[in-house]
Amino acid sequence: MAEIVVTGGNALAGNVSVLGAKNAVLKQQVAALLAPGKHMLENVPHIADVELMSEVLSFVGATCELEDHTLVIDVPDDITPEAPLDLVRQMRASILVLGPLLARCGQVRVALPGGDDLGARPIDMHIEGLRQLGVDFELRHGVLEGHVADGLVGAEVHLDFPSVGATENILLAAVLARGETVIENAAREPELEDLAVFLNAMGANISGAGTSTIRVLGVPTLNAATHRVVPDRIEAGTYAVAAAITAGEVVVSGCVPDHLRMELRKLQDAGCRVEAGEDWVRVLGPKRPNAVNFATLPFPGFATDLHPQVVALLAVADGTSVITENVYEARFKYIGELARLGADISTDWQHAVIRGVPFLSGCPVMAPDIRAGAALILAALRAEGYSTISAAEHVDRGYEGFVDKLAALGADIEYHA
């Protein structure tokens, strides 16, 4: 396993820029399967998940080449409507091949997804939404098989919960369905809105993305397109918290501050000085943060993918914080590792009580997933002494050059492969 070695105590200072959103580019890679030809995605991070999705697309028949943050996806006229178990089980986003492959081929075979172990994340809403568009599904030996008898047909789909993945899968199928599809209680995340921008550039007819009602008027065919991926709000937020937890001053550029409205407000409540422009945000961290309460919710609520990083900050706050995780039931798996650093945190179902301590102490810890790994690194930046974060390959799935960027801001940090 790779490990990251951190000696804490340095206040971060300087400017750091972010790249395109992991949670946008993966979906746009899949969307490219809807149209033959050469697609071009710009501002793409060199991360492990992009490589994994490129392997999924390669199995389907497309080729992916990433150079200088530009990803070229060449999709042939004929593609294979299947995604293999060994790849799908590594990354949950690969379940989104369902929509495009059903739309292009009328059939699909996909293993049930894996990815970070964040508890039960069923795909029932994906399946039910696609069924309403005319898909018949069977589950055989852990493989989901879908068939469309007479082509996809538009429908009105109401989601019980604004699931990002379900909204995306239905959207990816509906763009080539006959007639109009209306998705009610749709997810509103910026990454989903960016997916709609890319699909419209390909010739789709989508309106309402970014609101709770999305309308899709199906078209007969789509074309290859070029698109610049929206900046990664989670990467930007992680560096903002890094400034806060180290009592540093960092400018995060190339971001969209409006996509972090709730999170930046909570940093202000914690005692940070926050300034923002059109594509940058400056965070000046306090000597010791204030206690803050928050609950994760779908956008525009507090992002679950920034939950662990902010808990690391609150672990050294002056006072007691209470947080509620409403999205992923097993998100708290990192708490035991944070406690090894000296954090005083107790959990009860979806709630965590964080009793702030004056200091943390460096020690060996293990990253259970992408965002928890980032949180443990941030905690180690604040801790006294020397820490090692093992299973660091998790962090590589979501951040390009994370260690190098932190080092450029003044962190005492090294990556050992």
BAKOL-624843 format. One record per residue (C-alpha): residue number from 1; residue in one letter; x, y, z. Coordinates in nm, 2 decimals. Example, Ala and Ser with C-alpha at 12.3 -4.5 7.8 and 13.67 -1.06 7.14 Angstrom:
BEGIN
+-----+------+--------+--------+--------+
!  nr ! rest !      u !      v !      w !
+-----+------+--------+--------+--------+
!   1 !    A !   1.23 !  -0.45 !   0.78 !
!   2 !    S !   1.37 !  -0.11 !   0.71 !
+-----+------+--------+--------+--------+
This chain:
BEGIN
+-----+------+--------+--------+--------+
!  nr ! rest !      u !      v !      w !
+-----+------+--------+--------+--------+
!   1 !    M !   0.00 !   0.00 !   0.00 !
!   2 !    A !   0.11 !   0.36 !  -0.07 !
!   3 !    E !   0.15 !   0.58 !   0.23 !
!   4 !    I !   0.17 !   0.95 !   0.30 !
!   5 !    V !   0.40 !   1.08 !   0.57 !
!   6 !    V !   0.32 !   1.41 !   0.74 !
!   7 !    T !   0.49 !   1.62 !   1.00 !
!   8 !    G !   0.24 !   1.86 !   1.14 !
!   9 !    G !   0.26 !   2.21 !   1.26 !
!  10 !    N !   0.30 !   2.42 !   0.95 !
!  11 !    A !   0.05 !   2.69 !   0.86 !
!  12 !    L !  -0.03 !   2.66 !   0.49 !
!  13 !    A !   0.00 !   2.97 !   0.27 !
!  14 !    G !  -0.01 !   3.05 !  -0.10 !
!  15 !    N !  -0.23 !   2.98 !  -0.40 !
!  16 !    V !  -0.36 !   2.65 !  -0.52 !
!  17 !    S !  -0.57 !   2.58 !  -0.83 !
!  18 !    V !  -0.83 !   2.30 !  -0.88 !
!  19 !    L !  -0.91 !   2.09 !  -1.19 !
!  20 !    G !  -1.23 !   1.95 !  -1.33 !
!  21 !    A !  -1.47 !   1.77 !  -1.10 !
!  22 !    K !  -1.42 !   1.39 !  -1.06 !
!  23 !    N !  -1.79 !   1.35 !  -1.01 !
!  24 !    A !  -1.86 !   1.53 !  -1.34 !
!  25 !    V !  -1.59 !   1.39 !  -1.57 !
!  26 !    L !  -1.67 !   1.03 !  -1.49 !
!  27 !    K !  -2.03 !   1.08 !  -1.60 !
!  28 !    Q !  -1.93 !   1.27 !  -1.91 !
!  29 !    Q !  -1.70 !   0.98 !  -2.01 !
!  30 !    V !  -2.00 !   0.75 !  -2.00 !
!  31 !    A !  -2.22 !   1.01 !  -2.18 !
!  32 !    A !  -1.97 !   1.00 !  -2.47 !
!  33 !    L !  -2.09 !   0.64 !  -2.55 !
!  34 !    L !  -2.42 !   0.79 !  -2.67 !
!  35 !    A !  -2.26 !   0.92 !  -3.00 !
!  36 !    P !  -1.99 !   0.78 !  -3.23 !
!  37 !    G !  -1.70 !   1.00 !  -3.31 !
!  38 !    K !  -1.42 !   1.19 !  -3.12 !
!  39 !    H !  -1.53 !   1.37 !  -2.80 !
!  40 !    M !  -1.30 !   1.60 !  -2.62 !
!  41 !    L !  -1.32 !   1.68 !  -2.25 !
!  42 !    E !  -1.10 !   1.96 !  -2.11 !
!  43 !    N !  -0.98 !   2.04 !  -1.76 !
!  44 !    V !  -0.97 !   1.66 !  -1.67 !
!  45 !    P !  -0.77 !   1.56 !  -1.37 !
!  46 !    H !  -0.51 !   1.28 !  -1.38 !
!  47 !    I !  -0.67 !   1.06 !  -1.12 !
!  48 !    A !  -0.72 !   0.68 !  -1.07 !
!  49 !    D !  -1.10 !   0.69 !  -1.12 !
!  50 !    V !  -1.07 !   0.85 !  -1.46 !
!  51 !    E !  -0.83 !   0.57 !  -1.56 !
!  52 !    L !  -1.07 !   0.31 !  -1.43 !
!  53 !    M !  -1.36 !   0.46 !  -1.63 !
!  54 !    S !  -1.14 !   0.47 !  -1.93 !
!  55 !    E !  -1.08 !   0.10 !  -1.89 !
!  56 !    V !  -1.46 !   0.04 !  -1.87 !
!  57 !    L !  -1.50 !   0.24 !  -2.19 !
!  58 !    S !  -1.22 !   0.04 !  -2.35 !
!  59 !    F !  -1.41 !  -0.28 !  -2.28 !
!  60 !    V !  -1.72 !  -0.13 !  -2.44 !
!  61 !    G !  -1.51 !  -0.05 !  -2.75 !
!  62 !    A !  -1.41 !   0.32 !  -2.71 !
!  63 !    T !  -1.05 !   0.45 !  -2.67 !
!  64 !    C !  -0.95 !   0.71 !  -2.42 !
!  65 !    E !  -0.63 !   0.92 !  -2.43 !
!  66 !    L !  -0.56 !   1.18 !  -2.16 !
!  67 !    E !  -0.28 !   1.43 !  -2.22 !
!  68 !    D !  -0.23 !   1.77 !  -2.06 !
!  69 !    H !  -0.57 !   1.75 !  -1.89 !
!  70 !    T !  -0.75 !   1.69 !  -2.22 !
!  71 !    L !  -0.93 !   1.36 !  -2.26 !
!  72 !    V !  -1.01 !   1.24 !  -2.61 !
!  73 !    I !  -1.27 !   0.97 !  -2.63 !
!  74 !    D !  -1.31 !   0.80 !  -2.96 !
!  75 !    V !  -1.64 !   0.60 !  -2.98 !
!  76 !    P !  -1.69 !   0.36 !  -3.27 !
!  77 !    D !  -2.02 !   0.29 !  -3.45 !
!  78 !    D !  -2.05 !  -0.05 !  -3.29 !
!  79 !    I !  -2.00 !  -0.09 !  -2.91 !
!  80 !    T !  -2.03 !  -0.38 !  -2.67 !
!  81 !    P !  -2.33 !  -0.34 !  -2.43 !
!  82 !    E !  -2.15 !  -0.48 !  -2.13 !
!  83 !    A !  -1.93 !  -0.37 !  -1.84 !
!  84 !    P !  -1.71 !  -0.64 !  -1.67 !
!  85 !    L !  -1.73 !  -0.73 !  -1.30 !
!  86 !    D !  -1.36 !  -0.67 !  -1.22 !
!  87 !    L !  -1.39 !  -0.30 !  -1.32 !
!  88 !    V !  -1.75 !  -0.23 !  -1.21 !
!  89 !    R !  -1.68 !  -0.36 !  -0.86 !
!  90 !    Q !  -1.40 !  -0.10 !  -0.82 !
!  91 !    M !  -1.60 !   0.21 !  -0.90 !
!  92 !    R !  -1.97 !   0.27 !  -0.84 !
!  93 !    A !  -2.00 !   0.54 !  -1.11 !
!  94 !    S !  -1.96 !   0.26 !  -1.37 !
!  95 !    I !  -2.33 !   0.17 !  -1.32 !
!  96 !    L !  -2.41 !   0.48 !  -1.53 !
!  97 !    V !  -2.33 !   0.28 !  -1.84 !
!  98 !    L !  -2.68 !   0.14 !  -1.81 !
!  99 !    G !  -2.85 !   0.45 !  -1.96 !
! 100 !    P !  -2.62 !   0.51 !  -2.26 !
! 101 !    L !  -2.58 !   0.14 !  -2.35 !
! 102 !    L !  -2.96 !   0.08 !  -2.34 !
! 103 !    A !  -3.01 !   0.39 !  -2.55 !
! 104 !    R !  -2.75 !   0.29 !  -2.81 !
! 105 !    C !  -2.78 !  -0.09 !  -2.81 !
! 106 !    G !  -3.12 !  -0.17 !  -2.66 !
! 107 !    Q !  -2.96 !  -0.41 !  -2.42 !
! 108 !    V !  -2.70 !  -0.41 !  -2.14 !
! 109 !    R !  -2.52 !  -0.65 !  -1.90 !
! 110 !    V !  -2.36 !  -0.48 !  -1.60 !
! 111 !    A !  -2.23 !  -0.63 !  -1.27 !
! 112 !    L !  -2.37 !  -0.47 !  -0.96 !
! 113 !    P !  -2.14 !  -0.18 !  -0.86 !
! 114 !    G !  -1.87 !  -0.14 !  -0.59 !
! 115 !    G !  -1.65 !   0.16 !  -0.51 !
! 116 !    D !  -1.59 !   0.31 !  -0.16 !
! 117 !    D !  -1.76 !   0.12 !   0.12 !
! 118 !    L !  -2.00 !   0.38 !   0.24 !
! 119 !    G !  -2.29 !   0.15 !   0.33 !
! 120 !    A !  -2.59 !   0.04 !   0.13 !
! 121 !    R !  -2.64 !   0.25 !  -0.18 !
! 122 !    P !  -2.90 !   0.06 !  -0.37 !
! 123 !    I !  -2.97 !   0.12 !  -0.74 !
! 124 !    D !  -3.34 !   0.06 !  -0.71 !
! 125 !    M !  -3.43 !   0.41 !  -0.82 !
! 126 !    H !  -3.20 !   0.37 !  -1.13 !
! 127 !    I !  -3.38 !   0.05 !  -1.23 !
! 128 !    E !  -3.73 !   0.17 !  -1.16 !
! 129 !    G !  -3.67 !   0.50 !  -1.35 !
! 130 !    L !  -3.53 !   0.31 !  -1.65 !
! 131 !    R !  -3.82 !   0.06 !  -1.63 !
! 132 !    Q !  -4.06 !   0.35 !  -1.68 !
! 133 !    L !  -3.88 !   0.43 !  -2.00 !
! 134 !    G !  -3.95 !   0.08 !  -2.13 !
! 135 !    V !  -3.66 !  -0.14 !  -2.00 !
! 136 !    D !  -3.71 !  -0.49 !  -1.87 !
! 137 !    F !  -3.45 !  -0.60 !  -1.61 !
! 138 !    E !  -3.33 !  -0.94 !  -1.47 !
! 139 !    L !  -3.07 !  -1.01 !  -1.21 !
! 140 !    R !  -2.87 !  -1.33 !  -1.29 !
! 141 !    H !  -2.57 !  -1.44 !  -1.09 !
! 142 !    G !  -2.49 !  -1.09 !  -0.97 !
! 143 !    V !  -2.52 !  -0.94 !  -1.32 !
! 144 !    L !  -2.80 !  -0.70 !  -1.41 !
! 145 !    E !  -2.93 !  -0.76 !  -1.76 !
! 146 !    G !  -3.15 !  -0.50 !  -1.93 !
! 147 !    H !  -3.35 !  -0.52 !  -2.26 !
! 148 !    V !  -3.56 !  -0.28 !  -2.45 !
! 149 !    A !  -3.82 !  -0.44 !  -2.67 !
! 150 !    D !  -3.95 !  -0.15 !  -2.88 !
! 151 !    G !  -3.71 !   0.13 !  -2.81 !
! 152 !    L !  -3.70 !   0.37 !  -2.51 !
! 153 !    V !  -4.01 !   0.59 !  -2.47 !
! 154 !    G !  -4.03 !   0.91 !  -2.27 !
! 155 !    A !  -4.22 !   0.91 !  -1.94 !
! 156 !    E !  -4.28 !   1.11 !  -1.62 !
! 157 !    V !  -4.05 !   0.98 !  -1.35 !
! 158 !    H !  -4.08 !   1.09 !  -0.99 !
! 159 !    L !  -3.78 !   1.01 !  -0.77 !
! 160 !    D !  -3.84 !   0.93 !  -0.40 !
! 161 !    F !  -3.51 !   1.09 !  -0.32 !
! 162 !    P !  -3.30 !   1.34 !  -0.53 !
! 163 !    S !  -3.05 !   1.07 !  -0.61 !
! 164 !    V !  -2.76 !   1.20 !  -0.83 !
! 165 !    G !  -2.69 !   0.86 !  -0.99 !
! 166 !    A !  -3.05 !   0.78 !  -1.06 !
! 167 !    T !  -3.12 !   1.12 !  -1.21 !
! 168 !    E !  -2.81 !   1.08 !  -1.43 !
! 169 !    N !  -2.89 !   0.73 !  -1.55 !
! 170 !    I !  -3.25 !   0.83 !  -1.64 !
! 171 !    L !  -3.12 !   1.14 !  -1.82 !
! 172 !    L !  -2.86 !   0.95 !  -2.01 !
! 173 !    A !  -3.12 !   0.71 !  -2.14 !
! 174 !    A !  -3.39 !   0.97 !  -2.20 !
! 175 !    V !  -3.19 !   1.19 !  -2.44 !
! 176 !    L !  -3.24 !   0.92 !  -2.72 !
! 177 !    A !  -3.59 !   0.81 !  -2.61 !
! 178 !    R !  -3.90 !   0.88 !  -2.82 !
! 179 !    G !  -4.10 !   1.17 !  -2.68 !
! 180 !    E !  -4.06 !   1.37 !  -2.36 !
! 181 !    T !  -3.93 !   1.26 !  -2.03 !
! 182 !    V !  -3.99 !   1.46 !  -1.71 !
! 183 !    I !  -3.78 !   1.38 !  -1.40 !
! 184 !    E !  -3.94 !   1.52 !  -1.09 !
! 185 !    N !  -3.75 !   1.56 !  -0.76 !
! 186 !    A !  -3.43 !   1.54 !  -0.96 !
! 187 !    A !  -3.09 !   1.60 !  -0.81 !
! 188 !    R !  -2.96 !   1.95 !  -0.85 !
! 189 !    E !  -2.58 !   1.90 !  -0.81 !
! 190 !    P !  -2.35 !   2.12 !  -1.02 !
! 191 !    E !  -2.19 !   1.81 !  -1.17 !
! 192 !    L !  -2.53 !   1.69 !  -1.30 !
! 193 !    E !  -2.60 !   2.03 !  -1.45 !
! 194 !    D !  -2.26 !   2.01 !  -1.62 !
! 195 !    L !  -2.36 !   1.67 !  -1.76 !
! 196 !    A !  -2.66 !   1.83 !  -1.92 !
! 197 !    V !  -2.45 !   2.11 !  -2.07 !
! 198 !    F !  -2.23 !   1.84 !  -2.23 !
! 199 !    L !  -2.53 !   1.64 !  -2.36 !
! 200 !    N !  -2.68 !   1.96 !  -2.50 !
! 201 !    A !  -2.35 !   2.03 !  -2.68 !
! 202 !    M !  -2.39 !   1.68 !  -2.83 !
! 203 !    G !  -2.73 !   1.78 !  -2.96 !
! 204 !    A !  -2.96 !   1.67 !  -2.68 !
! 205 !    N !  -3.27 !   1.88 !  -2.58 !
! 206 !    I !  -3.26 !   1.92 !  -2.20 !
! 207 !    S !  -3.40 !   2.20 !  -1.99 !
! 208 !    G !  -3.43 !   2.25 !  -1.61 !
! 209 !    A !  -3.10 !   2.08 !  -1.51 !
! 210 !    G !  -2.99 !   2.23 !  -1.18 !
! 211 !    T !  -3.36 !   2.25 !  -1.07 !
! 212 !    S !  -3.58 !   1.98 !  -0.92 !
! 213 !    T !  -3.77 !   1.93 !  -1.25 !
! 214 !    I !  -3.57 !   1.82 !  -1.56 !
! 215 !    R !  -3.74 !   1.80 !  -1.90 !
! 216 !    V !  -3.58 !   1.59 !  -2.18 !
! 217 !    L !  -3.72 !   1.59 !  -2.54 !
! 218 !    G !  -3.57 !   1.29 !  -2.70 !
! 219 !    V !  -3.37 !   1.32 !  -3.03 !
! 220 !    P !  -3.29 !   1.05 !  -3.29 !
! 221 !    T !  -2.91 !   1.09 !  -3.28 !
! 222 !    L !  -2.64 !   1.27 !  -3.10 !
! 223 !    N !  -2.30 !   1.40 !  -3.22 !
! 224 !    A !  -1.95 !   1.41 !  -3.07 !
! 225 !    A !  -1.87 !   1.73 !  -2.88 !
! 226 !    T !  -1.61 !   1.93 !  -2.69 !
! 227 !    H !  -1.67 !   2.04 !  -2.34 !
! 228 !    R !  -1.47 !   2.19 !  -2.05 !
! 229 !    V !  -1.55 !   2.01 !  -1.72 !
! 230 !    V !  -1.68 !   2.22 !  -1.43 !
! 231 !    P !  -1.43 !   2.28 !  -1.15 !
! 232 !    D !  -1.42 !   2.03 !  -0.86 !
! 233 !    R !  -1.60 !   2.19 !  -0.57 !
! 234 !    I !  -1.49 !   1.90 !  -0.34 !
! 235 !    E !  -1.12 !   1.96 !  -0.42 !
! 236 !    A !  -1.17 !   2.33 !  -0.37 !
! 237 !    G !  -1.34 !   2.27 !  -0.04 !
! 238 !    T !  -1.07 !   2.04 !   0.08 !
! 239 !    Y !  -0.80 !   2.30 !   0.03 !
! 240 !    A !  -1.02 !   2.56 !   0.20 !
! 241 !    V !  -1.04 !   2.33 !   0.50 !
! 242 !    A !  -0.67 !   2.27 !   0.49 !
! 243 !    A !  -0.62 !   2.65 !   0.53 !
! 244 !    A !  -0.86 !   2.65 !   0.82 !
! 245 !    I !  -0.72 !   2.36 !   1.01 !
! 246 !    T !  -0.36 !   2.48 !   0.99 !
! 247 !    A !  -0.45 !   2.84 !   1.08 !
! 248 !    G !  -0.31 !   2.93 !   0.73 !
! 249 !    E !  -0.41 !   3.16 !   0.45 !
! 250 !    V !  -0.48 !   3.00 !   0.11 !
! 251 !    V !  -0.63 !   3.13 !  -0.21 !
! 252 !    V !  -0.81 !   2.85 !  -0.40 !
! 253 !    S !  -0.84 !   2.95 !  -0.77 !
! 254 !    G !  -1.01 !   2.80 !  -1.07 !
! 255 !    C !  -1.32 !   2.72 !  -0.86 !
! 256 !    V !  -1.68 !   2.83 !  -0.84 !
! 257 !    P !  -1.74 !   2.97 !  -0.49 !
! 258 !    D !  -2.12 !   2.96 !  -0.54 !
! 259 !    H !  -2.10 !   2.58 !  -0.55 !
! 260 !    L !  -1.96 !   2.59 !  -0.19 !
! 261 !    R !  -2.21 !   2.83 !  -0.04 !
! 262 !    M !  -2.31 !   2.62 !   0.26 !
! 263 !    E !  -1.96 !   2.49 !   0.33 !
! 264 !    L !  -1.80 !   2.83 !   0.32 !
! 265 !    R !  -2.07 !   2.96 !   0.55 !
! 266 !    K !  -1.98 !   2.69 !   0.80 !
! 267 !    L !  -1.61 !   2.78 !   0.77 !
! 268 !    Q !  -1.71 !   3.14 !   0.86 !
! 269 !    D !  -1.91 !   3.02 !   1.15 !
! 270 !    A !  -1.60 !   2.83 !   1.26 !
! 271 !    G !  -1.41 !   3.15 !   1.28 !
! 272 !    C !  -1.25 !   3.16 !   0.93 !
! 273 !    R !  -1.22 !   3.48 !   0.73 !
! 274 !    V !  -1.36 !   3.40 !   0.39 !
! 275 !    E !  -1.34 !   3.62 !   0.08 !
! 276 !    A !  -1.46 !   3.51 !  -0.27 !
! 277 !    G !  -1.44 !   3.63 !  -0.63 !
! 278 !    E !  -1.58 !   3.50 !  -0.95 !
! 279 !    D !  -1.34 !   3.20 !  -0.97 !
! 280 !    W !  -1.15 !   3.21 !  -0.64 !
! 281 !    V !  -1.19 !   3.20 !  -0.27 !
! 282 !    R !  -0.95 !   3.30 !   0.01 !
! 283 !    V !  -0.96 !   3.14 !   0.35 !
! 284 !    L !  -0.77 !   3.26 !   0.65 !
! 285 !    G !  -0.80 !   3.01 !   0.93 !
! 286 !    P !  -0.83 !   3.10 !   1.31 !
! 287 !    K !  -0.58 !   2.99 !   1.57 !
! 288 !    R !  -0.85 !   2.75 !   1.70 !
! 289 !    P !  -1.19 !   2.71 !   1.53 !
! 290 !    N !  -1.52 !   2.75 !   1.69 !
! 291 !    A !  -1.76 !   2.45 !   1.73 !
! 292 !    V !  -2.01 !   2.43 !   1.45 !
! 293 !    N !  -2.31 !   2.20 !   1.38 !
! 294 !    F !  -2.41 !   2.08 !   1.03 !
! 295 !    A !  -2.61 !   1.81 !   0.85 !
! 296 !    T !  -2.52 !   1.67 !   0.51 !
! 297 !    L !  -2.79 !   1.70 !   0.24 !
! 298 !    P !  -2.82 !   1.69 !  -0.14 !
! 299 !    F !  -2.71 !   2.01 !  -0.31 !
! 300 !    P !  -2.75 !   2.29 !  -0.23 !
! 301 !    G !  -2.71 !   2.15 !   0.12 !
! 302 !    F !  -2.38 !   2.06 !   0.29 !
! 303 !    A !  -2.19 !   1.81 !   0.07 !
! 304 !    T !  -2.14 !   1.47 !   0.22 !
! 305 !    D !  -1.80 !   1.45 !   0.04 !
! 306 !    L !  -1.67 !   1.74 !   0.25 !
! 307 !    H !  -1.81 !   1.59 !   0.58 !
! 308 !    P !  -1.49 !   1.41 !   0.69 !
! 309 !    Q !  -1.26 !   1.70 !   0.62 !
! 310 !    V !  -1.48 !   1.94 !   0.82 !
! 311 !    V !  -1.50 !   1.69 !   1.11 !
! 312 !    A !  -1.12 !   1.69 !   1.11 !
! 313 !    L !  -1.13 !   2.07 !   1.16 !
! 314 !    L !  -1.40 !   2.04 !   1.43 !
! 315 !    A !  -1.19 !   1.79 !   1.62 !
! 316 !    V !  -0.97 !   2.07 !   1.73 !
! 317 !    A !  -1.25 !   2.33 !   1.78 !
! 318 !    D !  -1.32 !   2.51 !   2.10 !
! 319 !    G !  -1.64 !   2.35 !   2.21 !
! 320 !    T !  -1.87 !   2.06 !   2.11 !
! 321 !    S !  -2.01 !   2.01 !   1.76 !
! 322 !    V !  -2.29 !   1.78 !   1.64 !
! 323 !    I !  -2.32 !   1.66 !   1.29 !
! 324 !    T !  -2.58 !   1.45 !   1.11 !
! 325 !    E !  -2.50 !   1.24 !   0.80 !
! 326 !    N !  -2.81 !   1.20 !   0.59 !
! 327 !    V !  -2.66 !   1.06 !   0.27 !
! 328 !    Y !  -2.43 !   0.77 !   0.33 !
! 329 !    E !  -2.50 !   0.54 !   0.63 !
! 330 !    A !  -2.14 !   0.42 !   0.67 !
! 331 !    R !  -1.96 !   0.75 !   0.62 !
! 332 !    F !  -1.84 !   0.74 !   0.98 !
! 333 !    K !  -1.60 !   0.45 !   0.92 !
! 334 !    Y !  -1.30 !   0.69 !   0.95 !
! 335 !    I !  -1.39 !   0.81 !   1.30 !
! 336 !    G !  -1.18 !   0.54 !   1.47 !
! 337 !    E !  -0.87 !   0.65 !   1.27 !
! 338 !    L !  -0.93 !   1.01 !   1.36 !
! 339 !    A !  -0.96 !   0.91 !   1.72 !
! 340 !    R !  -0.62 !   0.75 !   1.70 !
! 341 !    L !  -0.48 !   1.10 !   1.64 !
! 342 !    G !  -0.65 !   1.21 !   1.96 !
! 343 !    A !  -0.99 !   1.33 !   1.84 !
! 344 !    D !  -1.28 !   1.29 !   2.09 !
! 345 !    I !  -1.58 !   1.18 !   1.88 !
! 346 !    S !  -1.88 !   0.95 !   1.96 !
! 347 !    T !  -2.14 !   0.83 !   1.71 !
! 348 !    D !  -2.50 !   0.72 !   1.73 !
! 349 !    W !  -2.66 !   0.60 !   1.41 !
! 350 !    Q !  -2.63 !   0.90 !   1.17 !
! 351 !    H !  -2.51 !   1.15 !   1.43 !
! 352 !    A !  -2.16 !   1.23 !   1.55 !
! 353 !    V !  -2.07 !   1.44 !   1.86 !
! 354 !    I !  -1.73 !   1.60 !   1.83 !
! 355 !    R !  -1.58 !   1.73 !   2.15 !
! 356 !    G !  -1.30 !   1.96 !   2.04 !
! 357 !    V !  -0.95 !   1.90 !   2.19 !
! 358 !    P !  -0.66 !   2.15 !   2.21 !
! 359 !    F !  -0.43 !   1.94 !   2.00 !
! 360 !    L !  -0.39 !   1.62 !   1.80 !
! 361 !    S !  -0.09 !   1.38 !   1.81 !
! 362 !    G !   0.07 !   1.22 !   1.51 !
! 363 !    C !   0.05 !   0.84 !   1.47 !
! 364 !    P !  -0.01 !   0.58 !   1.20 !
! 365 !    V !  -0.36 !   0.57 !   1.05 !
! 366 !    M !  -0.53 !   0.41 !   0.75 !
! 367 !    A !  -0.75 !   0.58 !   0.49 !
! 368 !    P !  -1.08 !   0.39 !   0.44 !
! 369 !    D !  -1.19 !   0.59 !   0.13 !
! 370 !    I !  -1.11 !   0.90 !  -0.08 !
! 371 !    R !  -1.26 !   1.17 !   0.14 !
! 372 !    A !  -1.17 !   1.01 !   0.47 !
! 373 !    G !  -0.81 !   0.98 !   0.35 !
! 374 !    A !  -0.81 !   1.35 !   0.27 !
! 375 !    A !  -0.95 !   1.42 !   0.62 !
! 376 !    L !  -0.68 !   1.22 !   0.79 !
! 377 !    I !  -0.41 !   1.40 !   0.60 !
! 378 !    L !  -0.56 !   1.74 !   0.70 !
! 379 !    A !  -0.58 !   1.62 !   1.06 !
! 380 !    A !  -0.21 !   1.52 !   1.04 !
! 381 !    L !  -0.12 !   1.87 !   0.92 !
! 382 !    R !  -0.26 !   2.00 !   1.25 !
! 383 !    A !  -0.12 !   1.72 !   1.47 !
! 384 !    E !   0.19 !   1.74 !   1.67 !
! 385 !    G !   0.47 !   1.52 !   1.54 !
! 386 !    Y !   0.48 !   1.26 !   1.27 !
! 387 !    S !   0.19 !   1.07 !   1.11 !
! 388 !    T !   0.17 !   0.81 !   0.84 !
! 389 !    I !  -0.15 !   0.76 !   0.64 !
! 390 !    S !  -0.15 !   0.42 !   0.47 !
! 391 !    A !  -0.38 !   0.30 !   0.19 !
! 392 !    A !  -0.31 !   0.64 !   0.03 !
! 393 !    E !  -0.41 !   0.50 !  -0.31 !
! 394 !    H !  -0.76 !   0.59 !  -0.21 !
! 395 !    V !  -0.67 !   0.96 !  -0.22 !
! 396 !    D !  -0.53 !   0.92 !  -0.57 !
! 397 !    R !  -0.88 !   0.82 !  -0.69 !
! 398 !    G !  -1.01 !   1.17 !  -0.62 !
! 399 !    Y !  -0.72 !   1.42 !  -0.62 !
! 400 !    E !  -0.45 !   1.49 !  -0.87 !
! 401 !    G !  -0.11 !   1.58 !  -0.71 !
! 402 !    F !  -0.27 !   1.62 !  -0.36 !
! 403 !    V !   0.06 !   1.58 !  -0.18 !
! 404 !    D !   0.25 !   1.80 !  -0.42 !
! 405 !    K !   0.00 !   2.08 !  -0.39 !
! 406 !    L !   0.00 !   2.07 !  -0.01 !
! 407 !    A !   0.38 !   2.07 !  -0.01 !
! 408 !    A !   0.38 !   2.38 !  -0.24 !
! 409 !    L !   0.16 !   2.55 !   0.03 !
! 410 !    G !   0.42 !   2.47 !   0.29 !
! 411 !    A !   0.31 !   2.14 !   0.43 !
! 412 !    D !   0.58 !   1.89 !   0.55 !
! 413 !    I !   0.45 !   1.60 !   0.35 !
! 414 !    E !   0.58 !   1.32 !   0.13 !
! 415 !    Y !   0.42 !   1.04 !  -0.08 !
! 416 !    H !   0.58 !   0.69 !  -0.06 !
! 417 !    A !   0.45 !   0.45 !  -0.33 !
+-----+------+--------+--------+--------+
